[in-house]
Amino acid sequence: MNHRTTQKLLALAIVCTANAAAAQSAIDWSVLERARTNAPKPTSTAVSAEDLRTRLFQFADDSMRGRELGDIGNVKGTAYIASELKRLGLEPAGDNGGYLQLVPVVERGFDAGSRLTIGDQALEAWKDYLVRDVGAGQRPFEGQPVIYGGMWGDPSKMITRDAAAGKVVAITSPMTETGGGAPGVPMRGQVMAYFEKAAAVVIVGLERLPPSNIAAFQATGAGLQADAPNPIVSYVYVTSAVAKTIFGADPATIAPGTAGRGFTGHAGYLNKPIAQPGYNVVGIIRGSDATLKNEYVAIGAHNDHIGIEHDRPAAHDSTYVINHLFREQGADAPDPKLTRADADRVNALLAEIRKKTNGASARIDSVYNGADDDGTGSMSVLELAEYFAGQRVKPKRSMLFIWHVGEEEGLFGSEYFTDHPTVPRESIVAELNVDMIGRGDATDVTGSAKDGKSIRGGESYVQLIGSRRTSTELGDLTEKVNTDKKHNLIFDYSLDADGHPQNIFCRSDHWSYARYAIPIVFFTTGGHADYHQLTDEPQYINYPHMAKVANFVRDLATETASLDHRPKVDKPKPDPKGACQQ
């Protein structure tokens, strides 16, 4: 599951300063004695815990290097899935008659060759000026006329929207503005919306930005290569000293509309291909009905995770103990800060655990294996592909199996597939998204209720997200299948609440389909202490629970694919290019 603000870190068993959260008392530390390997066995058409174990221990092995987009480990993971689809005889539905769909992800960073001047004064990037990256369609601002736009937030001291068209508009801001994280820095979105016709907006007061903001702007980011980017206003910060060079005076002392000296040279961002290509993996099992086989029920998961910890490898057992005591939602919880008593307790536990494991549990760990996120989803979908491939009589509609890449970076693979589908988009009648279904035990904190109280799982626990947000009928069918087929799953809808702060509806690949009004259901057993941590490894997965959820998805997919009509869309259709809002 995507967690864009996740930091790759884990505290060691050392003393920190503040009070830690109260810990649960009945944790089974013997799981740290479990074997890290599993002898693979041939899989069968039945969706079984043993098959899922065999698959997941391969897919979430250290050799896959955390399957991060752009890393060879992710390429190895997608190659494994594609080879299995070929073995099972699925129809390829990727590019050029194959199973792989290339997703054009690029790294985007500041152009080191940028050179910007005002007259004969050379400006130094990040010190004298800073260009925000707002997208590939940024309008050029070099050589364009510059005017003072006025004091932001005071309409009586601002130029009009139309007066800004085609110009570079410099603005100042009162010290009460805190939209950029510091006084005197306005809200970028509001400024860009007002000056949308300008070539660029120049914010006077670069020196007010916190160093952490500047460092974040300097970081290289990944994104989809835009087909034809829409022009967008450039966004630039300059120091007050540079602003005086532009206007020959403190801008606060001049009238709105006053002309200044323009920029020459060039400053901006460049795209370059990522180190290793990112692929969606796509295959089809054709339906049995002569007409309905041209429609599809999509079953999806994401094939990537977050890679390797290069900076701070940690002892595996200390990471596990600290998180399970003091960080029960993993990356969805604050970093733990331990008191001396907390640290003493951790160290005492570690001494006992290491005695039982002969020190093996203290291995230095650096791989974010992503066994649950989303090894469980990916391998469940592969197991379902094997199930449907082995059925003599297929459902009426075709089954579209897809493993999206780049979910962790920002839903890149699902966004690209739904914008560039390899089957007609209107032919996809539903999408069932499977992301993290290997936990959900009574000892796992699977999320927080809207009021902040912790939620725990149970023997038949599964969260449903979005099942009625596009189609009430699909949500009702989901409940009916659970009852009629006697799966007896206990559905938790609490994290699907409108306005829920964890925003789960917007954090996995189903959103890319829902934005096109394709009915979806997102299945997950929720969060836990190993979420986006080094300890998300296959020996900690509850395989019978995983199989129970996967078998339910199998039956729901079968029923949906066998309807004599497509699930009715009875909710408002979103803007496909708009932002997701839970």
Backbone hydrogen bonds, N-H to C=O, Kabsch-Sander energy under -0.5 kcal/mol:
donor,donor_aa,acceptor,acceptor_aa,energy
2,N,507,R,-2.2
6,T,3,H,-2.2
9,L,7,Q,-1.6
14,I,12,L,-2.3
16,C,338,L,-1.6
27,I,25,S,-0.6
29,W,27,I,-1.1
31,V,28,D,-1.1
32,L,29,W,-1.8
33,E,30,S,-2.3
34,R,31,V,-1.6
48,S,46,A,-1.1
52,L,48,S,-2.2
53,R,49,A,-2.2
54,T,50,E,-2.4
55,R,51,D,-2.5
56,L,52,L,-2.7
57,F,53,R,-2.3
58,Q,54,T,-0.8
58,Q,55,R,-0.6
59,F,55,R,-2.4
60,A,56,L,-2.8
61,D,58,Q,-1.0
64,M,61,D,-1.9
65,R,62,D,-2.2
67,R,64,M,-2.5
68,E,65,R,-0.6
69,L,305,H,-0.6
71,D,68,E,-2.4
74,N,68,E,-0.6
74,N,71,D,-1.0
75,V,71,D,-1.4
76,K,72,I,-2.4
77,G,73,G,-1.9
78,T,74,N,-2.5
79,A,75,V,-2.1
80,Y,76,K,-2.0
81,I,77,G,-1.9
82,A,78,T,-2.6
83,S,79,A,-2.3
84,E,80,Y,-1.8
85,L,81,I,-2.2
86,K,82,A,-2.1
87,R,83,S,-2.1
88,L,84,E,-2.4
89,G,85,L,-0.9
89,G,86,K,-0.7
90,L,85,L,-2.2
91,E,284,I,-2.9
93,A,282,V,-1.9
94,G,98,G,-3.1
95,D,100,L,-3.0
97,G,94,G,-0.5
98,G,95,D,-2.1
101,Q,280,N,-2.8
102,L,100,L,-0.6
103,V,278,G,-2.7
105,V,103,V,-2.4
106,V,223,G,-3.2
107,E,272,K,-3.3
108,R,221,G,-3.8
109,G,270,L,-2.0
111,D,268,G,-2.9
112,A,110,F,-0.6
114,S,111,D,-2.1
115,R,266,H,-2.3
116,L,123,L,-0.6
117,T,264,T,-2.4
118,I,121,Q,-2.3
119,G,262,G,-0.5
121,Q,118,I,-2.2
122,A,120,D,-0.7
123,L,116,L,-2.9
125,A,123,L,-0.6
126,W,129,Y,-3.0
127,K,124,E,-1.2
128,D,124,E,-3.3
129,Y,124,E,-1.2
130,L,237,Y,-2.2
132,R,130,L,-0.6
132,R,235,Y,-2.7
134,V,132,R,-0.9
138,Q,135,G,-1.4
139,R,232,I,-2.6
143,G,263,F,-2.8
144,Q,141,F,-1.5
146,V,260,G,-0.6
147,I,168,V,-2.6
148,Y,258,T,-2.3
149,G,147,I,-0.6
149,G,170,A,-3.7
150,G,170,A,-0.7
151,M,157,K,-1.4
152,W,150,G,-0.7
152,W,172,T,-3.1
154,D,151,M,-1.7
157,K,154,D,-2.6
158,M,155,P,-1.3
159,I,149,G,-2.1
164,A,160,T,-0.7
164,A,161,R,-1.1
165,A,162,D,-1.2
166,G,197,K,-2.5
167,K,164,A,-2.2
168,V,145,P,-3.1
169,V,167,K,-0.7
169,V,200,A,-2.8
170,A,147,I,-2.6
170,A,168,V,-0.6
171,I,202,V,-2.8
172,T,150,G,-1.9
177,E,174,P,-2.0
179,G,185,V,-0.8
180,G,182,A,-0.5
180,G,185,V,-1.9
181,G,178,T,-1.7
184,G,174,P,-0.7
184,G,177,E,-1.9
185,V,177,E,-1.1
185,V,182,A,-1.5
191,V,187,M,-2.2
192,M,188,R,-2.9
193,A,189,G,-1.9
194,Y,190,Q,-2.0
195,F,191,V,-2.4
196,E,193,A,-0.9
198,A,195,F,-1.9
199,A,167,K,-2.1
200,A,167,K,-1.5
201,V,234,S,-2.3
202,V,169,V,-3.2
203,I,201,V,-0.6
203,I,236,V,-3.5
204,V,171,I,-2.4
204,V,202,V,-0.6
205,G,203,I,-0.5
205,G,238,V,-2.9
206,L,238,V,-2.1
208,R,205,G,-2.2
209,L,206,L,-1.8
213,N,210,P,-0.8
214,I,210,P,-1.7
215,A,211,P,-2.6
216,A,212,S,-1.9
217,F,213,N,-2.1
218,Q,214,I,-1.5
219,A,215,A,-0.9
219,A,216,A,-0.5
221,G,108,R,-2.3
223,G,106,V,-2.1
225,Q,104,P,-3.3
226,A,224,L,-0.5
232,I,137,G,-2.3
234,S,199,A,-2.1
235,Y,132,R,-0.6
236,V,201,V,-3.0
237,Y,130,L,-3.0
238,V,203,I,-2.4
239,T,128,D,-1.7
243,A,239,T,-2.1
244,K,240,S,-1.8
245,T,241,A,-1.5
246,I,242,V,-2.1
247,F,243,A,-2.3
248,G,244,K,-2.3
253,T,250,D,-2.7
254,I,251,P,-1.8
257,G,148,Y,-3.9
258,T,255,A,-1.9
260,G,146,V,-2.5
261,R,246,I,-2.5
264,T,117,T,-2.4
266,H,115,R,-3.0
270,L,109,G,-2.8
272,K,107,E,-2.1
274,I,105,V,-1.1
278,G,103,V,-0.6
280,N,101,Q,-2.5
281,V,403,W,-1.9
282,V,99,Y,-3.2
283,G,401,F,-2.4
284,I,91,E,-2.2
285,I,399,M,-2.2
286,R,284,I,-0.5
288,S,395,P,-2.4
289,D,396,K,-1.4
293,K,289,D,-1.9
294,N,291,T,-1.6
295,E,292,L,-2.2
296,Y,427,S,-2.8
297,V,398,S,-2.2
298,A,296,Y,-0.6
298,A,430,A,-2.7
299,I,400,L,-2.9
300,G,432,L,-2.6
301,A,402,I,-1.5
303,N,404,H,-2.6
304,D,404,H,-0.5
305,H,67,R,-1.1
307,G,66,G,-1.6
309,E,366,S,-3.6
310,H,308,I,-1.0
314,A,365,D,-2.1
316,H,363,R,-2.9
317,D,361,S,-1.6
319,T,315,A,-2.1
320,Y,316,H,-2.3
321,V,317,D,-2.7
322,I,318,S,-2.4
323,N,319,T,-2.1
324,H,320,Y,-2.4
325,L,321,V,-1.7
326,F,322,I,-3.0
327,R,323,N,-2.4
330,G,327,R,-2.0
331,A,531,Y,-1.9
332,D,329,Q,-2.4
333,A,330,G,-1.9
343,A,339,T,-2.5
344,D,340,R,-2.3
345,R,341,A,-2.1
346,V,342,D,-2.5
347,N,343,A,-2.7
348,A,344,D,-2.1
349,L,345,R,-2.2
350,L,346,V,-2.6
351,A,347,N,-1.9
352,E,348,A,-1.7
353,I,349,L,-2.7
354,R,350,L,-2.9
355,K,351,A,-1.4
356,K,352,E,-1.7
357,T,353,I,-1.8
358,N,355,K,-0.6
359,G,354,R,-2.1
360,A,357,T,-2.0
362,A,359,G,-1.4
363,R,360,A,-1.4
365,D,314,A,-3.4
368,Y,307,G,-2.7
368,Y,366,S,-0.5
369,N,367,V,-1.4
371,A,536,D,-2.1
374,D,372,D,-0.7
375,G,370,G,-1.8
376,T,371,A,-1.1
377,G,372,D,-0.6
378,S,374,D,-3.0
379,M,375,G,-2.7
380,S,376,T,-1.7
381,V,377,G,-2.4
382,L,378,S,-1.8
383,E,379,M,-2.2
384,L,380,S,-2.3
385,A,381,V,-2.0
386,E,382,L,-1.9
387,Y,383,E,-1.9
388,F,384,L,-2.7
389,A,385,A,-2.3
390,G,386,E,-1.3
390,G,387,Y,-0.5
391,Q,388,F,-1.0
394,K,392,R,-0.6
397,R,561,A,-1.9
398,S,292,L,-0.7
398,S,295,E,-2.3
399,M,285,I,-2.8
400,L,297,V,-2.3
400,L,398,S,-0.5
401,F,283,G,-3.0
401,F,399,M,-0.7
402,I,299,I,-2.2
403,W,281,V,-2.4
404,H,301,A,-3.0
404,H,402,I,-0.6
410,G,406,G,-0.9
410,G,407,E,-0.8
411,L,407,E,-1.4
412,F,406,G,-1.9
413,G,405,V,-2.5
415,E,411,L,-2.3
416,Y,412,F,-2.7
417,F,413,G,-2.6
418,T,414,S,-2.4
419,D,415,E,-1.5
420,H,416,Y,-2.4
427,S,424,P,-1.9
428,I,425,R,-1.7
429,V,296,Y,-2.6
429,V,427,S,-0.8
430,A,296,Y,-0.9
431,E,519,P,-2.3
432,L,298,A,-2.8
433,N,431,E,-0.6
433,N,521,V,-2.6
434,V,300,G,-2.8
435,D,433,N,-0.6
435,D,523,F,-2.0
436,M,372,D,-0.6
444,D,441,D,-1.6
445,V,328,E,-0.6
446,T,444,D,-1.0
446,T,455,I,-1.9
447,G,455,I,-0.9
449,A,453,K,-3.3
452,G,449,A,-2.6
455,I,447,G,-2.7
457,G,441,D,-1.4
457,G,444,D,-1.3
458,G,440,G,-2.1
461,Y,458,G,-1.4
462,V,490,I,-1.8
463,Q,524,T,-3.6
464,L,492,D,-1.8
465,I,522,F,-2.0
469,R,466,G,-1.0
470,T,466,G,-0.5
473,E,568,K,-0.5
475,G,471,S,-1.6
476,D,472,T,-2.5
477,L,473,E,-2.6
478,T,474,L,-2.0
479,E,475,G,-1.6
480,K,476,D,-2.4
481,V,477,L,-2.7
482,N,478,T,-1.7
483,T,479,E,-1.8
484,D,480,K,-3.5
485,K,481,V,-2.3
486,K,483,T,-1.1
487,H,482,N,-1.6
488,N,482,N,-1.3
490,I,460,S,-3.2
491,F,489,L,-0.7
492,D,462,V,-2.3
493,Y,491,F,-0.6
496,D,493,Y,-1.9
497,A,494,S,-1.1
499,G,582,Q,-0.8
500,H,497,A,-1.9
503,N,500,H,-1.6
506,C,503,N,-1.3
507,R,504,I,-1.9
511,W,508,S,-1.6
512,S,509,D,-1.1
513,Y,509,D,-0.7
513,Y,510,H,-1.0
514,A,510,H,-2.7
515,R,511,W,-2.4
516,Y,513,Y,-1.6
517,A,514,A,-2.3
518,I,513,Y,-1.7
521,V,431,E,-1.6
522,F,465,I,-2.1
523,F,433,N,-2.9
523,F,521,V,-0.5
524,T,463,Q,-1.7
525,T,436,M,-3.1
526,G,436,M,-0.6
527,G,446,T,-2.2
531,Y,528,H,-1.7
533,Q,530,D,-1.8
536,D,533,Q,-1.6
537,E,535,T,-2.0
540,Y,537,E,-1.7
541,I,538,P,-1.3
542,N,438,G,-2.7
543,Y,541,I,-1.1
546,M,542,N,-2.3
547,A,543,Y,-2.6
548,K,544,P,-2.0
549,V,545,H,-2.1
550,A,546,M,-2.4
551,N,547,A,-2.6
552,F,548,K,-1.4
553,V,549,V,-2.3
554,R,550,A,-2.2
555,D,551,N,-1.9
556,L,552,F,-2.5
557,A,553,V,-2.8
558,T,554,R,-2.1
559,E,555,D,-2.4
560,T,556,L,-2.6
561,A,557,A,-2.5
562,S,558,T,-0.9
563,L,559,E,-0.6
563,L,560,T,-0.9
570,D,470,T,-1.4
570,D,568,K,-0.7
571,K,470,T,-1.2
578,G,575,D,-2.2
